[in-house]
Amino acid sequence: MHLGRFLYFGDFVLCPLVAFGLLIATLIQRDATALGLWLAAFVFGCMVWTLVEYIIHRWVYHAVPVFDKLHDAHHQEPRGMIGAPSFLSVGLFFLVFYLPFYFVSHAFAGGFFSGILGGYLAYMLVHHASHHWAPKPGSLLYRLRVNHMVHHYRGDEGNYGVVTSFWDHVFATYVEPQRRRA
């Protein structure tokens, strides 16, 4: 759906605030074990995010009819401010990636959810940059942009990962970018 600037850029503010708040909540406990668990869960959440991103992009946005139609709007207008409002995406992630773990360990739940939000924020940043910035050739952001542009302009049957192409390689959906000829 088309979003205004406030809702489009809301993730860039909301995600770090929530993650920072969860870190502070763990630090208040003054427990080194809880902090270590939070940090380990954060790294784990970042790694899990890459698979979640791939699954959502491949098997939800390009396969489930309602979402496919909404995502197609992005393919038709890649520079548009199209997406899900922050409160919706972060709220859904909260229900799936925080709440179930909260009853097991507050520190793990906070770290894992913060890692998911960190990965989601990286996805949002790379995706926005891919469509709105001109990164320096040879940079990591440039390579990620090239991989994503293959998804948009050489058929959308591959390169579902935006932050990493790892899962595209695992599931054999990676499409090699064409090399420029001199």
ChimeraX commands (.cxc) that place a marker at each C-alpha (Angstrom):
marker #1 position 0.00,0.00,0.00 radius 0.5
marker #1 position 1.13,3.56,-0.65 radius 0.5
marker #1 position 2.35,5.21,2.54 radius 0.5
marker #1 position 3.03,8.77,3.56 radius 0.5
marker #1 position 6.55,9.74,4.63 radius 0.5
marker #1 position 5.72,9.29,8.33 radius 0.5
marker #1 position 4.58,5.68,7.96 radius 0.5
marker #1 position 7.18,4.82,5.30 radius 0.5
marker #1 position 10.14,5.97,7.40 radius 0.5
marker #1 position 8.57,4.98,10.73 radius 0.5
marker #1 position 10.47,1.68,10.84 radius 0.5
marker #1 position 13.78,3.58,10.82 radius 0.5
marker #1 position 12.76,5.22,14.12 radius 0.5
marker #1 position 10.54,2.61,15.78 radius 0.5
marker #1 position 12.83,-0.43,15.38 radius 0.5
marker #1 position 15.93,1.09,17.04 radius 0.5
marker #1 position 13.81,2.61,19.82 radius 0.5
marker #1 position 12.17,-0.70,20.66 radius 0.5
marker #1 position 15.49,-2.60,20.52 radius 0.5
marker #1 position 17.20,0.01,22.69 radius 0.5
marker #1 position 14.33,-0.11,25.18 radius 0.5
marker #1 position 14.61,-3.90,25.42 radius 0.5
marker #1 position 18.36,-3.62,25.95 radius 0.5
marker #1 position 17.83,-1.07,28.73 radius 0.5
marker #1 position 15.26,-3.38,30.34 radius 0.5
marker #1 position 17.89,-6.13,30.41 radius 0.5
marker #1 position 20.65,-3.82,31.68 radius 0.5
marker #1 position 18.42,-2.70,34.56 radius 0.5
marker #1 position 18.53,-6.28,35.85 radius 0.5
marker #1 position 22.28,-5.84,36.49 radius 0.5
marker #1 position 22.84,-9.47,35.59 radius 0.5
marker #1 position 25.84,-10.28,33.38 radius 0.5
marker #1 position 24.30,-13.61,32.39 radius 0.5
marker #1 position 21.11,-11.89,31.22 radius 0.5
marker #1 position 23.16,-9.38,29.21 radius 0.5
marker #1 position 25.19,-12.18,27.62 radius 0.5
marker #1 position 21.99,-14.04,26.78 radius 0.5
marker #1 position 20.49,-10.85,25.31 radius 0.5
marker #1 position 23.56,-10.30,23.10 radius 0.5
marker #1 position 23.68,-13.94,21.92 radius 0.5
marker #1 position 19.94,-13.86,21.21 radius 0.5
marker #1 position 20.40,-10.58,19.31 radius 0.5
marker #1 position 22.98,-12.16,16.98 radius 0.5
marker #1 position 20.76,-15.23,16.58 radius 0.5
marker #1 position 17.76,-13.00,15.79 radius 0.5
marker #1 position 19.76,-11.17,13.10 radius 0.5
marker #1 position 20.66,-14.50,11.50 radius 0.5
marker #1 position 17.09,-15.82,11.73 radius 0.5
marker #1 position 15.86,-12.60,10.12 radius 0.5
marker #1 position 17.70,-13.42,6.88 radius 0.5
marker #1 position 15.66,-16.63,6.53 radius 0.5
marker #1 position 12.43,-14.87,7.54 radius 0.5
marker #1 position 13.11,-12.17,4.92 radius 0.5
marker #1 position 13.66,-14.82,2.24 radius 0.5
marker #1 position 10.53,-16.78,3.20 radius 0.5
marker #1 position 8.32,-13.68,3.27 radius 0.5
marker #1 position 9.62,-12.38,-0.04 radius 0.5
marker #1 position 9.53,-15.70,-1.90 radius 0.5
marker #1 position 6.59,-17.60,-0.44 radius 0.5
marker #1 position 4.34,-14.79,0.78 radius 0.5
marker #1 position 4.92,-11.75,-1.46 radius 0.5
marker #1 position 5.27,-13.84,-4.63 radius 0.5
marker #1 position 2.87,-16.69,-3.90 radius 0.5
marker #1 position -0.03,-15.71,-1.63 radius 0.5
marker #1 position -2.58,-13.95,-3.90 radius 0.5
marker #1 position -3.47,-11.04,-1.59 radius 0.5
marker #1 position 0.16,-10.24,-0.78 radius 0.5
marker #1 position 1.29,-10.93,-4.34 radius 0.5
marker #1 position -1.08,-8.24,-5.59 radius 0.5
marker #1 position 0.13,-5.74,-2.98 radius 0.5
marker #1 position 3.79,-6.56,-3.66 radius 0.5
marker #1 position 3.22,-6.27,-7.40 radius 0.5
marker #1 position 2.48,-2.58,-6.79 radius 0.5
marker #1 position 6.08,-2.26,-5.60 radius 0.5
marker #1 position 7.34,-4.00,-8.74 radius 0.5
marker #1 position 5.26,-1.63,-10.87 radius 0.5
marker #1 position 6.45,1.46,-8.97 radius 0.5
marker #1 position 9.80,0.51,-7.34 radius 0.5
marker #1 position 10.63,4.08,-6.27 radius 0.5
marker #1 position 7.23,4.59,-4.62 radius 0.5
marker #1 position 6.73,4.63,-0.87 radius 0.5
marker #1 position 4.97,1.28,-0.80 radius 0.5
marker #1 position 4.97,-1.11,2.12 radius 0.5
marker #1 position 3.36,-2.00,5.40 radius 0.5
marker #1 position 2.96,0.64,8.12 radius 0.5
marker #1 position 5.48,0.33,10.97 radius 0.5
marker #1 position 2.92,-0.41,13.63 radius 0.5
marker #1 position 1.64,-3.33,11.54 radius 0.5
marker #1 position 5.00,-4.95,10.72 radius 0.5
marker #1 position 6.57,-4.36,14.15 radius 0.5
marker #1 position 3.34,-5.46,15.85 radius 0.5
marker #1 position 3.24,-8.70,13.88 radius 0.5
marker #1 position 6.94,-9.36,14.59 radius 0.5
marker #1 position 6.24,-8.70,18.29 radius 0.5
marker #1 position 3.51,-11.35,18.34 radius 0.5
marker #1 position 5.61,-13.93,16.50 radius 0.5
marker #1 position 9.18,-13.28,17.69 radius 0.5
marker #1 position 8.84,-11.77,21.17 radius 0.5
marker #1 position 5.71,-12.88,22.95 radius 0.5
marker #1 position 6.27,-16.68,22.73 radius 0.5
marker #1 position 9.80,-16.34,24.15 radius 0.5
marker #1 position 8.89,-13.81,26.83 radius 0.5
marker #1 position 7.46,-16.55,29.03 radius 0.5
marker #1 position 10.70,-18.53,28.78 radius 0.5
marker #1 position 13.26,-15.75,29.26 radius 0.5
marker #1 position 12.84,-11.98,29.22 radius 0.5
marker #1 position 16.48,-11.48,28.22 radius 0.5
marker #1 position 16.32,-14.01,25.37 radius 0.5
marker #1 position 12.99,-12.66,24.12 radius 0.5
marker #1 position 14.27,-9.07,24.17 radius 0.5
marker #1 position 17.54,-9.91,22.46 radius 0.5
marker #1 position 15.98,-12.19,19.85 radius 0.5
marker #1 position 13.23,-9.70,19.01 radius 0.5
marker #1 position 15.79,-6.89,18.86 radius 0.5
marker #1 position 17.88,-8.99,16.46 radius 0.5
marker #1 position 14.82,-9.56,14.29 radius 0.5
marker #1 position 14.18,-5.80,14.34 radius 0.5
marker #1 position 17.84,-5.13,13.54 radius 0.5
marker #1 position 17.68,-7.47,10.57 radius 0.5
marker #1 position 14.40,-5.93,9.46 radius 0.5
marker #1 position 15.93,-2.47,9.75 radius 0.5
marker #1 position 18.91,-3.60,7.64 radius 0.5
marker #1 position 16.44,-4.98,5.08 radius 0.5
marker #1 position 14.51,-1.70,5.02 radius 0.5
marker #1 position 17.70,0.32,4.65 radius 0.5
marker #1 position 19.18,-1.82,1.87 radius 0.5
marker #1 position 15.85,-2.03,0.07 radius 0.5
marker #1 position 15.27,1.72,0.26 radius 0.5
marker #1 position 18.85,2.44,-0.80 radius 0.5
marker #1 position 18.53,0.01,-3.72 radius 0.5
marker #1 position 15.68,2.05,-5.15 radius 0.5
marker #1 position 16.55,5.60,-4.08 radius 0.5
marker #1 position 20.34,5.94,-3.79 radius 0.5
marker #1 position 23.28,5.55,-6.15 radius 0.5
marker #1 position 25.85,3.64,-4.08 radius 0.5
marker #1 position 29.50,3.70,-5.05 radius 0.5
marker #1 position 30.37,0.89,-7.50 radius 0.5
marker #1 position 32.26,-1.89,-5.78 radius 0.5
marker #1 position 30.77,-1.16,-2.34 radius 0.5
marker #1 position 28.74,-3.74,-0.43 radius 0.5
marker #1 position 25.61,-1.63,-0.84 radius 0.5
marker #1 position 26.23,-1.46,-4.59 radius 0.5
marker #1 position 26.54,-5.27,-4.85 radius 0.5
marker #1 position 23.36,-5.74,-2.81 radius 0.5
marker #1 position 21.59,-3.22,-5.05 radius 0.5
marker #1 position 22.71,-5.03,-8.21 radius 0.5
marker #1 position 21.41,-8.35,-6.85 radius 0.5
marker #1 position 18.07,-6.77,-5.98 radius 0.5
marker #1 position 17.79,-5.08,-9.37 radius 0.5
marker #1 position 18.18,-8.52,-10.99 radius 0.5
marker #1 position 15.07,-9.53,-9.05 radius 0.5
marker #1 position 13.16,-6.53,-10.39 radius 0.5
marker #1 position 14.33,-6.34,-13.99 radius 0.5
marker #1 position 15.30,-9.86,-15.08 radius 0.5
marker #1 position 12.18,-11.61,-13.87 radius 0.5
marker #1 position 11.11,-11.91,-10.25 radius 0.5
marker #1 position 11.79,-15.64,-9.95 radius 0.5
marker #1 position 15.01,-15.27,-8.00 radius 0.5
marker #1 position 17.19,-13.12,-5.77 radius 0.5
marker #1 position 14.58,-12.93,-3.02 radius 0.5
marker #1 position 17.14,-12.05,-0.37 radius 0.5
marker #1 position 17.81,-8.33,-0.05 radius 0.5
marker #1 position 20.30,-8.20,2.85 radius 0.5
marker #1 position 22.06,-11.41,1.83 radius 0.5
marker #1 position 21.96,-13.84,-1.07 radius 0.5
marker #1 position 22.80,-16.78,1.25 radius 0.5
marker #1 position 19.31,-18.31,1.16 radius 0.5
marker #1 position 19.05,-17.77,-2.60 radius 0.5
marker #1 position 22.15,-19.96,-2.92 radius 0.5
marker #1 position 20.76,-22.55,-0.47 radius 0.5
marker #1 position 17.40,-22.78,-2.30 radius 0.5
marker #1 position 18.94,-22.42,-5.80 radius 0.5
marker #1 position 17.09,-19.18,-6.60 radius 0.5
marker #1 position 20.19,-17.02,-7.02 radius 0.5
marker #1 position 20.38,-15.29,-10.42 radius 0.5
marker #1 position 23.83,-14.05,-11.36 radius 0.5
marker #1 position 23.91,-10.38,-12.41 radius 0.5
marker #1 position 25.04,-9.85,-15.98 radius 0.5
marker #1 position 28.50,-8.37,-16.31 radius 0.5
marker #1 position 28.85,-5.08,-18.15 radius 0.5
marker #1 position 30.75,-5.30,-21.38 radius 0.5
marker #1 position 33.57,-2.86,-22.00 radius 0.5
marker link #1:1,2 radius 0.2
marker link #1:2,3 radius 0.2
marker link #1:3,4 radius 0.2
marker link #1:4,5 radius 0.2
marker link #1:5,6 radius 0.2
marker link #1:6,7 radius 0.2
marker link #1:7,8 radius 0.2
marker link #1:8,9 radius 0.2
marker link #1:9,10 radius 0.2
marker link #1:10,11 radius 0.2
marker link #1:11,12 radius 0.2
marker link #1:12,13 radius 0.2
marker link #1:13,14 radius 0.2
marker link #1:14,15 radius 0.2
marker link #1:15,16 radius 0.2
marker link #1:16,17 radius 0.2
marker link #1:17,18 radius 0.2
marker link #1:18,19 radius 0.2
marker link #1:19,20 radius 0.2
marker link #1:20,21 radius 0.2
marker link #1:21,22 radius 0.2
marker link #1:22,23 radius 0.2
marker link #1:23,24 radius 0.2
marker link #1:24,25 radius 0.2
marker link #1:25,26 radius 0.2
marker link #1:26,27 radius 0.2
marker link #1:27,28 radius 0.2
marker link #1:28,29 radius 0.2
marker link #1:29,30 radius 0.2
marker link #1:30,31 radius 0.2
marker link #1:31,32 radius 0.2
marker link #1:32,33 radius 0.2
marker link #1:33,34 radius 0.2
marker link #1:34,35 radius 0.2
marker link #1:35,36 radius 0.2
marker link #1:36,37 radius 0.2
marker link #1:37,38 radius 0.2
marker link #1:38,39 radius 0.2
marker link #1:39,40 radius 0.2
marker link #1:40,41 radius 0.2
marker link #1:41,42 radius 0.2
marker link #1:42,43 radius 0.2
marker link #1:43,44 radius 0.2
marker link #1:44,45 radius 0.2
marker link #1:45,46 radius 0.2
marker link #1:46,47 radius 0.2
marker link #1:47,48 radius 0.2
marker link #1:48,49 radius 0.2
marker link #1:49,50 radius 0.2
marker link #1:50,51 radius 0.2
marker link #1:51,52 radius 0.2
marker link #1:52,53 radius 0.2
marker link #1:53,54 radius 0.2
marker link #1:54,55 radius 0.2
marker link #1:55,56 radius 0.2
marker link #1:56,57 radius 0.2
marker link #1:57,58 radius 0.2
marker link #1:58,59 radius 0.2
marker link #1:59,60 radius 0.2
marker link #1:60,61 radius 0.2
marker link #1:61,62 radius 0.2
marker link #1:62,63 radius 0.2
marker link #1:63,64 radius 0.2
marker link #1:64,65 radius 0.2
marker link #1:65,66 radius 0.2
marker link #1:66,67 radius 0.2
marker link #1:67,68 radius 0.2
marker link #1:68,69 radius 0.2
marker link #1:69,70 radius 0.2
marker link #1:70,71 radius 0.2
marker link #1:71,72 radius 0.2
marker link #1:72,73 radius 0.2
marker link #1:73,74 radius 0.2
marker link #1:74,75 radius 0.2
marker link #1:75,76 radius 0.2
marker link #1:76,77 radius 0.2
marker link #1:77,78 radius 0.2
marker link #1:78,79 radius 0.2
marker link #1:79,80 radius 0.2
marker link #1:80,81 radius 0.2
marker link #1:81,82 radius 0.2
marker link #1:82,83 radius 0.2
marker link #1:83,84 radius 0.2
marker link #1:84,85 radius 0.2
marker link #1:85,86 radius 0.2
marker link #1:86,87 radius 0.2
marker link #1:87,88 radius 0.2
marker link #1:88,89 radius 0.2
marker link #1:89,90 radius 0.2
marker link #1:90,91 radius 0.2
marker link #1:91,92 radius 0.2
marker link #1:92,93 radius 0.2
marker link #1:93,94 radius 0.2
marker link #1:94,95 radius 0.2
marker link #1:95,96 radius 0.2
marker link #1:96,97 radius 0.2
marker link #1:97,98 radius 0.2
marker link #1:98,99 radius 0.2
marker link #1:99,100 radius 0.2
marker link #1:100,101 radius 0.2
marker link #1:101,102 radius 0.2
marker link #1:102,103 radius 0.2
marker link #1:103,104 radius 0.2
marker link #1:104,105 radius 0.2
marker link #1:105,106 radius 0.2
marker link #1:106,107 radius 0.2
marker link #1:107,108 radius 0.2
marker link #1:108,109 radius 0.2
marker link #1:109,110 radius 0.2
marker link #1:110,111 radius 0.2
marker link #1:111,112 radius 0.2
marker link #1:112,113 radius 0.2
marker link #1:113,114 radius 0.2
marker link #1:114,115 radius 0.2
marker link #1:115,116 radius 0.2
marker link #1:116,117 radius 0.2
marker link #1:117,118 radius 0.2
marker link #1:118,119 radius 0.2
marker link #1:119,120 radius 0.2
marker link #1:120,121 radius 0.2
marker link #1:121,122 radius 0.2
marker link #1:122,123 radius 0.2
marker link #1:123,124 radius 0.2
marker link #1:124,125 radius 0.2
marker link #1:125,126 radius 0.2
marker link #1:126,127 radius 0.2
marker link #1:127,128 radius 0.2
marker link #1:128,129 radius 0.2
marker link #1:129,130 radius 0.2
marker link #1:130,131 radius 0.2
marker link #1:131,132 radius 0.2
marker link #1:132,133 radius 0.2
marker link #1:133,134 radius 0.2
marker link #1:134,135 radius 0.2
marker link #1:135,136 radius 0.2
marker link #1:136,137 radius 0.2
marker link #1:137,138 radius 0.2
marker link #1:138,139 radius 0.2
marker link #1:139,140 radius 0.2
marker link #1:140,141 radius 0.2
marker link #1:141,142 radius 0.2
marker link #1:142,143 radius 0.2
marker link #1:143,144 radius 0.2
marker link #1:144,145 radius 0.2
marker link #1:145,146 radius 0.2
marker link #1:146,147 radius 0.2
marker link #1:147,148 radius 0.2
marker link #1:148,149 radius 0.2
marker link #1:149,150 radius 0.2
marker link #1:150,151 radius 0.2
marker link #1:151,152 radius 0.2
marker link #1:152,153 radius 0.2
marker link #1:153,154 radius 0.2
marker link #1:154,155 radius 0.2
marker link #1:155,156 radius 0.2
marker link #1:156,157 radius 0.2
marker link #1:157,158 radius 0.2
marker link #1:158,159 radius 0.2
marker link #1:159,160 radius 0.2
marker link #1:160,161 radius 0.2
marker link #1:161,162 radius 0.2
marker link #1:162,163 radius 0.2
marker link #1:163,164 radius 0.2
marker link #1:164,165 radius 0.2
marker link #1:165,166 radius 0.2
marker link #1:166,167 radius 0.2
marker link #1:167,168 radius 0.2
marker link #1:168,169 radius 0.2
marker link #1:169,170 radius 0.2
marker link #1:170,171 radius 0.2
marker link #1:171,172 radius 0.2
marker link #1:172,173 radius 0.2
marker link #1:173,174 radius 0.2
marker link #1:174,175 radius 0.2
marker link #1:175,176 radius 0.2
marker link #1:176,177 radius 0.2
marker link #1:177,178 radius 0.2
marker link #1:178,179 radius 0.2
marker link #1:179,180 radius 0.2
marker link #1:180,181 radius 0.2
marker link #1:181,182 radius 0.2
view
